[in-house]
Amino acid sequence: MPIMHNSAFEHEKITTTSSRPGQVWLVGAGPGDPDLITVKALKVLRAADVVIYDRLIAGDLLNCCPPQSIKLYVGKQRSRHSVPQSQINQLLVEYAQSGKKVVRLKGGDPFIFGRGGEEMMALRAHGVQVDIVPGITAASGCAAATGIPLTHRDHAGAVSLMTAHRCDGATDCDWASLTADRQRTLVFYMGLAQAQHISMELILHGLPGNTPAALISKGSTTQQKAVSCTVETLAKAATQEGLTSPCLIMVGSVVQLADPARITPASLTHFEQATAVCPE
């Protein structure tokens, strides 16, 4: 959890306009390890007047901002948003229109499940200049931290990234397409609460239950916990002690290549393995 600074609600609405045009940078901070932020992102942070940041930002990164800069926490958790997205958009627009250099600091990459596209369009609609500073997304960051290659000539020639929050409805995921290519790595973001549903749908649509899988919690940070299992035992593995959000689920034969020093097999009893969630 990052250092808590001022909430956006603690600031009066910005009404001052400036003849000096402001600018917004949508910046990816990486998957959690503060050392994985890019050089360009650090340069932008060090020049910021205002930093509007999310829940998964490493607190150390905020120390890189100028001491006098305004820091606003607008983090989101499952079913609990400290500031609605529409108000975040409004804050970005108003601070930019007041002539400020504004950094919207996001975990991972701003354009991969980070609502960066929505914020960019809102800013453009108000004539605000917006630049994008890409970041290391959770899929590549967590894979690297666990020694799992997302692609490999002998195992996977493609990768599919999905947010698990959109996979809990029948029309939200094309499960048949996902399972049709066995030489593909599947990565589900924010997957812990949906582990049982993901397991059931993959098996229902033809993926073998013994396909390797992994859950990676708080990937790339000092609190990382990685557990290996199979698609069939995914739901049980998700209950392992120490697995908390944010948690990524990876599915595919590349999981077999994980560094054994960085991942542990799920501790399922023989009975649990035999009764793991599996459609008849």
DALINQUI-V769273 format. One record per run of one state. SS is the DSSP state (H for helix, E for strand, C for the rest). FROM is the first residue (numbers start at 1). TO is the last residue. If there is no record, write none. Layout:
# DALINQUI-V769273
SS&FROM&TO + SS&FROM&TO
This chain:
# DALINQUI-V769273
C&1&5 + E&6&7 + H&8&10 + C&11&22 + E&23&28 + C&29&29 + E&30&30 + C&31&33 + H&34&36 + C&37&38 + H&39&46 + C&47&49 + E&50&53 + C&54&58 + H&59&62 + C&63&69 + E&70&73 + C&74&75 + E&76&77 + C&78&79 + E&80&81 + C&82&84 + H&85&97 + C&98&100 + E&101&106 + C&107&107 + E&108&108 + C&109&115 + H&116&125 + C&126&128 + E&129&133 + C&134&137 + H&138&146 + C&147&151 + E&152&152 + C&153&155 + E&156&156 + C&157&157 + E&158&163 + H&164&166 + C&167&174 + H&175&180 + C&181&183 + E&184&189 + C&190&191 + H&192&204 + C&205&211 + E&212&217 + C&218&224 + E&225&230 + C&231&233 + H&234&237 + C&238&246 + E&247&251 + C&252&252 + H&253&257 + C&258&263 + E&264&265 + C&266&269 + H&270&274 + C&275&280
